């Protein structure tokens, strides 16, 4: 599929849906290809979330753990 940058801006959700279905989308500016949106496989996605700051260590405040029900009340 090929589309202009204006169409890409207007229809970005549809572009992502097409990529999710396996389509490759080429984006053009003044009829020249400038970008390509390609689907990724589950092999391309890291099996764990990444965090540029690393794990966050919170101080132990000595407070009791609360259940979901206690938090919601």
Backbone torsions as a table, in degrees:
resi	resn	phi	psi	omega
1	UNK	NA	144.6	177.6
2	UNK	-129.7	141.5	178.5
3	UNK	-150.4	158.0	178.6
4	UNK	-77.9	163.4	178.5
5	UNK	-62.7	-33.0	177.6
6	UNK	-65.3	-44.0	176.6
7	UNK	-63.5	-40.3	179.2
8	UNK	-60.0	-45.0	179.5
9	UNK	-63.2	-42.7	-177.4
10	UNK	-73.0	-30.4	-171.6
11	UNK	-122.3	34.8	-174.5
12	UNK	-59.4	-35.5	178.8
13	UNK	-64.0	-40.5	178.1
14	UNK	-67.8	-35.1	177.8
15	UNK	-62.9	-46.0	179.1
16	UNK	-64.8	-37.3	177.0
17	UNK	-64.4	-40.1	177.7
18	UNK	-64.6	-41.9	177.4
19	UNK	-63.4	-38.8	178.0
20	UNK	-62.9	-32.1	177.3
21	UNK	-78.4	-5.8	177.7
22	UNK	106.5	2.3	-179.3
23	UNK	-82.5	150.1	172.5
24	UNK	-104.8	132.0	-176.6
25	UNK	-116.8	127.7	176.1
26	UNK	-103.1	129.9	-179.4
27	UNK	-104.4	133.2	-177.7
28	UNK	-117.8	152.8	171.5
29	UNK	-130.3	122.8	-176.9
30	UNK	51.6	44.0	176.8
31	UNK	70.5	4.1	177.8
32	UNK	-104.9	131.6	178.7
33	UNK	-66.4	129.9	-178.8
34	UNK	-123.6	-18.6	-177.7
35	UNK	-156.2	159.4	177.7
36	UNK	-137.1	130.8	174.5
37	UNK	-102.6	120.1	-176.4
38	UNK	-122.2	148.1	176.7
39	UNK	-70.2	151.6	174.0
40	UNK	-115.5	151.7	178.5
41	UNK	-95.3	167.8	179.5
42	UNK	-64.9	-17.6	177.0
43	UNK	-72.5	-23.1	-179.3
44	UNK	-81.7	-15.9	-175.8
45	UNK	-95.7	132.1	179.4
46	UNK	-63.5	143.6	-176.9
47	UNK	-74.9	-2.5	-178.8
48	UNK	-139.8	152.1	178.5
49	UNK	-69.6	146.1	177.4
50	UNK	-104.8	148.0	179.5
51	UNK	-140.4	117.3	-176.5
52	UNK	-61.4	-20.9	-178.8
53	UNK	-95.2	-5.6	-177.6
54	UNK	80.8	-171.7	-178.8
55	UNK	-67.9	142.7	179.2
56	UNK	-96.6	125.4	177.6
57	UNK	-100.2	114.9	178.4
58	UNK	-95.0	144.0	179.6
59	UNK	-69.6	147.6	176.1
60	UNK	-82.4	115.2	-178.0
61	UNK	-94.4	-0.8	179.2
62	UNK	73.6	20.3	-179.7
63	UNK	-88.8	151.0	179.6
64	UNK	-72.2	149.4	173.5
65	UNK	-73.4	135.4	-179.6
66	UNK	-107.5	147.9	176.4
67	UNK	-80.5	167.0	177.0
68	UNK	-59.1	-40.1	-179.7
69	UNK	-63.1	-40.4	179.1
70	UNK	-67.2	-35.7	179.2
71	UNK	-69.3	-33.4	-176.2
72	UNK	-80.2	-17.8	-177.0
73	UNK	-87.4	NA	NA
